């Protein structure tokens, strides 16, 4: 079933310049071969979007983003229509889906080698190359959707995109049942990582600077919580750095014991100083975690099974008209639950 592709106009939340946002009226995207139109339900607003607003995003600085920019890369919704006859097994019109942020070309040598995350012609929904989902409708390639079960817990659809990177971190770091894990940061990524490690590792400690965030980490399964200045040194076989603070990288190295793995999920923009030889002498593996493009189905299952919880992480759900307030909340910082969602009512 193709469904009826709507015409006319729709609402879209846009960043129009440094520090400026609006809810604009724009045309509904037109059908293109191989695409599907999704009616957006909810969109997460995160630090990556805030970097665009502030003009510090690398995508803005290298010209891949221009204003006005419809953001929205953490999202879910329901299938509204297909541009042409959908392939066998495609999600039915009216069913819930989550969009994969990264959309590889499928043609370059990296895609052919199975390294689609490193695609030479990559596009990212809501970041560059493809309009974001902070709108009534978003048009995406059919292959960039993952079905959601109708019984998925509330808000989980909007948390799947950040969660896939957490799953990638534990996959790349070869999580073991006997690992003692430290998670640095109590934002969305950090709290998801605490939940994952609580389920699959021997123990997990949370490290951060926000007391309410640390308490939330404890409620979500952390065996112990530590202020960043007082975390145990040389105590962990796996450290997940999810804060994005530059100083947290050197902190993670201090917390890692000999032979440990350190996975960097947070994206720090400032340089730090450390002694490279210490990595060799201590036998520490350092892993840069870009995204988890191959983990969407697995991550949906984690939320459906209750291994990951979304609702405790959500601080505010705001109507689409409150896009300015959503960014203001991000700029002020949050204590405790980190995630802010925009609701488009789909």
C-alpha positions as CSV (number, residue, x, y, z in Angstrom):
1,X,0.0,0.0,0.0
2,X,1.5,3.3,-1.1
3,X,-0.8,5.7,0.8
4,X,-1.7,9.2,-0.3
5,X,1.2,11.6,-0.5
6,X,-0.1,15.0,0.9
7,X,0.6,18.2,-0.8
8,X,0.4,21.8,0.5
9,X,2.3,23.1,3.4
10,X,3.5,21.9,6.8
11,X,5.1,23.3,10.0
12,X,8.9,23.0,10.3
13,X,11.1,24.0,13.2
14,X,14.2,25.8,11.8
15,X,17.4,27.4,13.0
16,X,17.5,30.6,10.9
17,X,20.7,32.1,12.1
18,X,23.1,32.2,15.1
19,X,20.8,32.1,18.2
20,X,17.6,32.3,16.2
21,X,14.8,29.8,15.7
22,X,11.3,29.8,14.3
23,X,8.4,27.5,13.5
24,X,7.9,28.2,9.8
25,X,5.4,27.2,7.2
26,X,7.1,25.3,4.4
27,X,6.1,23.0,1.5
28,X,5.6,19.3,2.2
29,X,8.5,17.5,0.6
30,X,7.6,16.2,-2.9
31,X,7.8,12.5,-3.6
32,X,11.0,11.1,-5.1
33,X,11.7,7.6,-6.3
34,X,12.7,5.2,-3.5
35,X,11.5,7.6,-0.7
36,X,8.8,7.4,2.0
37,X,7.0,10.3,3.8
38,X,6.8,9.9,7.6
39,X,4.5,11.9,9.8
40,X,6.7,13.0,12.7
41,X,5.5,12.3,16.3
42,X,8.4,13.4,18.5
43,X,11.9,14.8,18.0
44,X,14.7,15.0,20.4
45,X,16.7,18.2,20.7
46,X,20.3,17.7,21.7
47,X,23.7,19.2,22.0
48,X,24.5,18.7,18.3
49,X,21.5,20.9,17.5
50,X,22.7,23.5,20.0
51,X,26.1,23.6,18.3
52,X,24.3,24.5,15.0
53,X,22.4,27.3,16.9
54,X,25.7,28.6,18.3
55,X,27.6,28.4,15.0
56,X,30.2,26.0,16.4
57,X,29.1,22.9,14.4
58,X,31.7,21.5,12.1
59,X,29.0,20.9,9.6
60,X,28.1,24.6,9.6
61,X,31.7,25.7,9.4
62,X,32.5,23.5,6.4
63,X,29.4,24.5,4.5
64,X,27.4,21.3,4.8
65,X,24.7,23.2,6.8
66,X,23.3,26.5,5.7
67,X,20.5,28.6,7.2
68,X,17.6,28.3,7.4
69,X,18.1,24.7,8.6
70,X,15.4,22.2,9.6
71,X,17.0,20.2,12.3
72,X,15.9,16.9,13.9
73,X,18.0,13.7,13.8
74,X,16.5,11.9,16.9
75,X,13.0,11.1,15.9
76,X,10.2,8.7,15.2
77,X,6.8,8.8,13.5
78,X,4.4,6.9,11.4
79,X,4.5,6.0,7.7
80,X,2.3,8.4,5.7
81,X,2.9,7.4,2.1
82,X,5.4,5.9,-0.3
83,X,6.6,7.7,-3.5
84,X,6.3,4.5,-5.4
85,X,5.3,0.9,-4.8
86,X,7.1,-0.1,-1.5
87,X,9.5,-3.0,-1.5
88,X,8.4,-6.3,0.0
89,X,8.6,-6.2,3.8
90,X,8.6,-2.4,4.0
91,X,6.7,-0.9,7.0
92,X,3.0,-0.6,6.3
93,X,1.3,2.8,5.9
94,X,0.2,3.9,9.4
95,X,2.9,1.8,11.2
96,X,5.5,3.3,13.6
97,X,9.1,3.7,12.5
98,X,12.3,5.2,13.6
99,X,14.6,7.0,11.2
100,X,18.2,6.1,10.9
101,X,20.2,9.3,11.0
102,X,23.1,8.3,8.7
103,X,22.1,7.5,5.2
104,X,25.0,5.9,3.2
105,X,25.1,6.0,-0.6
106,X,25.5,2.3,-1.1
107,X,27.8,2.8,-4.1
108,X,31.3,3.8,-2.8
109,X,34.1,1.4,-1.9
110,X,33.4,1.8,1.8
111,X,29.8,0.8,1.4
112,X,30.8,-2.1,-0.8
113,X,33.2,-3.2,1.9
114,X,30.3,-3.2,4.4
115,X,31.6,-0.1,6.2
116,X,28.5,2.0,5.5
117,X,29.1,4.2,8.5
118,X,32.3,5.4,6.8
119,X,30.5,6.1,3.5
120,X,32.4,8.6,1.4
121,X,29.1,10.3,0.3
122,X,27.2,10.0,3.6
123,X,24.1,12.2,4.3
124,X,22.6,12.6,7.8
125,X,18.9,13.4,8.3
126,X,18.6,16.7,10.2
127,X,22.4,17.5,9.9
128,X,23.5,17.7,6.3
129,X,22.2,16.4,3.0
130,X,18.7,15.6,4.1
131,X,16.0,17.8,5.7
132,X,15.5,17.1,9.4
133,X,12.5,15.6,11.1
134,X,11.5,18.6,13.2
135,X,8.5,19.1,11.0
136,X,5.1,17.6,10.4
137,X,6.6,15.4,7.7
138,X,10.0,14.1,6.8
139,X,11.0,12.4,3.6
140,X,13.6,9.7,3.8
141,X,14.9,6.8,1.7
142,X,12.9,3.7,2.3
143,X,16.0,1.8,3.5
144,X,16.6,4.4,6.2
145,X,13.7,3.2,8.4
146,X,13.4,0.7,11.1
147,X,10.0,-0.6,12.2
148,X,8.8,-0.1,15.8
149,X,6.5,-2.3,17.7
150,X,3.2,-0.7,18.5
151,X,3.7,-1.5,22.2
152,X,7.1,0.3,22.4
153,X,7.2,2.2,25.7
154,X,6.5,6.0,25.7
155,X,9.3,8.2,24.4
156,X,11.5,5.3,23.4
157,X,11.3,6.0,19.7
158,X,13.0,9.4,20.2
159,X,15.8,7.8,22.3
160,X,16.8,5.1,19.8
161,X,19.1,7.3,17.8
162,X,21.4,8.2,20.7
163,X,21.2,4.7,22.1
164,X,22.6,3.0,19.0
165,X,25.9,4.8,19.6
166,X,25.9,3.4,23.1
167,X,25.3,-0.1,21.8
168,X,28.2,0.5,19.3
169,X,30.5,1.6,22.2
170,X,29.9,-1.7,24.1
171,X,30.2,-3.7,20.9
172,X,33.5,-2.2,19.9
173,X,34.8,-2.4,23.4
174,X,33.9,-6.1,23.6
175,X,31.9,-5.8,26.8
176,X,32.3,-8.9,29.1
177,X,30.1,-10.2,31.8
178,X,33.0,-9.7,34.4
179,X,33.8,-6.1,33.4
180,X,33.8,-3.4,36.0
181,X,32.5,-0.3,34.0
182,X,32.7,3.4,34.7
183,X,30.5,5.7,32.7
184,X,31.5,9.4,32.7
185,X,28.6,11.8,32.2
186,X,25.0,11.8,33.2
187,X,23.5,13.1,30.0
188,X,21.4,11.0,27.6
189,X,24.3,8.9,26.4
190,X,25.7,8.4,29.8
191,X,22.5,7.3,31.4
192,X,21.7,4.9,28.6
193,X,25.2,3.5,29.0
194,X,24.6,3.0,32.8
195,X,21.5,1.0,32.0
196,X,23.2,-1.2,29.4
197,X,26.2,-1.9,31.7
198,X,23.9,-2.6,34.7
199,X,22.2,-5.3,32.6
200,X,25.2,-6.9,31.0
201,X,28.4,-6.2,33.1
202,X,29.5,-7.2,36.6
203,X,29.2,-3.7,37.9
204,X,28.9,-0.1,36.7
205,X,29.8,3.2,38.4
206,X,28.6,6.6,37.2
207,X,30.9,9.6,37.3
208,X,29.8,13.2,36.8
209,X,29.3,16.7,38.2
210,X,25.5,17.0,38.4
211,X,24.3,15.6,41.7
212,X,20.7,15.1,40.4
213,X,22.1,13.3,37.4
214,X,24.2,11.0,39.6
215,X,21.2,10.2,41.7
216,X,19.3,9.3,38.6
217,X,22.1,7.1,37.4
218,X,22.0,5.3,40.8
219,X,18.2,4.7,40.3
220,X,18.9,3.4,36.8
221,X,21.4,0.8,38.1
222,X,24.7,2.3,39.0
223,X,26.3,0.4,41.8
224,X,28.1,3.6,43.0
225,X,28.3,7.2,41.9
226,X,31.3,9.5,42.1
227,X,32.0,13.2,41.5
228,X,34.4,13.6,38.7
229,X,37.1,14.9,41.0
230,X,36.9,11.8,43.3
231,X,36.5,8.9,40.9
232,X,38.6,5.8,41.7
233,X,41.9,5.7,39.7
234,X,43.1,2.5,37.9
235,X,39.9,0.7,38.9
236,X,37.9,-0.1,35.8
237,X,38.3,-2.6,32.9
238,X,36.1,-0.5,30.7
239,X,35.5,3.3,30.7
240,X,32.7,4.9,28.6
241,X,33.4,8.6,28.2
242,X,29.9,10.1,27.4
243,X,30.2,13.7,28.7
244,X,31.9,15.3,25.8
245,X,34.2,17.3,28.2
246,X,37.8,17.4,27.0
247,X,39.1,16.9,30.5
248,X,37.1,13.8,30.8
249,X,39.4,12.0,28.3
250,X,42.4,12.3,30.6
251,X,40.2,11.5,33.5
252,X,39.1,8.3,31.7
253,X,42.7,7.3,31.2
254,X,43.4,7.7,34.9
255,X,40.4,5.6,35.8
256,X,41.3,2.8,33.5
257,X,43.3,-0.1,34.9
258,X,46.1,-1.9,33.0
259,X,44.7,-3.6,29.8
260,X,41.5,-1.6,30.0
261,X,39.4,-0.3,27.1
262,X,38.3,3.4,26.9
263,X,35.4,4.2,24.5
264,X,34.8,7.8,23.6
265,X,31.1,8.5,22.9
266,X,31.2,12.1,23.8
267,X,32.6,14.6,21.3
268,X,35.1,16.9,22.9
269,X,36.2,20.0,20.8
270,X,39.1,21.2,22.9
271,X,42.7,19.8,22.9
272,X,44.1,18.0,26.0
273,X,47.6,17.0,27.1
274,X,48.5,13.4,28.0
275,X,51.6,11.2,27.7
276,X,51.1,8.8,24.7
277,X,53.6,6.3,26.1
278,X,51.2,5.6,29.0
279,X,48.8,4.0,26.6
280,X,51.5,1.6,25.5
281,X,52.9,0.9,29.0
282,X,49.4,0.3,30.4
283,X,48.1,-1.6,27.3
284,X,45.0,0.6,27.1
285,X,42.8,0.5,24.0
286,X,41.2,3.8,23.1
287,X,38.1,3.6,20.8
288,X,36.4,6.5,18.9
289,X,32.7,5.8,18.7
290,X,31.1,7.6,15.7
291,X,27.6,6.1,15.6
292,X,25.8,2.7,15.6
293,X,24.3,2.5,12.1
294,X,24.0,-1.3,12.3
295,X,22.3,-1.5,15.7
296,X,18.9,0.0,15.2
297,X,17.0,-3.3,15.3
298,X,18.9,-4.5,18.3
299,X,18.4,-1.2,20.1
300,X,14.6,-1.2,19.4
301,X,14.6,-4.7,21.1
302,X,16.5,-3.4,24.1
303,X,13.8,-0.8,24.7
304,X,10.9,-3.2,24.0
305,X,12.3,-5.7,26.5
306,X,12.9,-3.1,29.2
307,X,16.7,-3.4,29.2
308,X,16.8,0.3,28.3
309,X,14.2,2.8,29.7
310,X,13.5,6.2,28.0
311,X,10.9,7.8,30.3
312,X,13.2,8.5,33.3
313,X,15.5,10.4,30.9
314,X,12.9,12.8,29.6
315,X,12.8,16.2,31.3
316,X,10.3,18.1,29.1
317,X,8.0,17.4,26.2
318,X,7.1,20.7,24.5
319,X,4.8,21.5,21.7
320,X,6.4,22.2,18.3
321,X,5.5,25.9,18.7
322,X,7.9,26.0,21.7
323,X,11.1,25.4,19.7
324,X,12.7,28.5,21.1
325,X,11.9,27.4,24.7
326,X,13.4,24.0,24.0
327,X,16.7,25.5,22.9
328,X,16.6,27.9,25.9
329,X,16.4,24.9,28.2
330,X,19.3,23.3,26.5
331,X,21.4,26.5,26.8
332,X,20.7,26.8,30.5
333,X,21.6,23.2,31.1
334,X,19.5,20.6,32.9
335,X,19.9,18.9,36.2
336,X,18.7,15.3,36.4
337,X,16.7,14.0,33.4
338,X,18.6,15.3,30.3
339,X,16.3,14.9,27.3
340,X,14.0,17.5,25.8
341,X,11.5,16.5,23.1
342,X,9.4,18.5,20.7
343,X,6.0,17.0,20.0
344,X,4.6,17.3,16.5
345,X,1.5,15.3,17.3
346,X,1.8,12.7,14.5
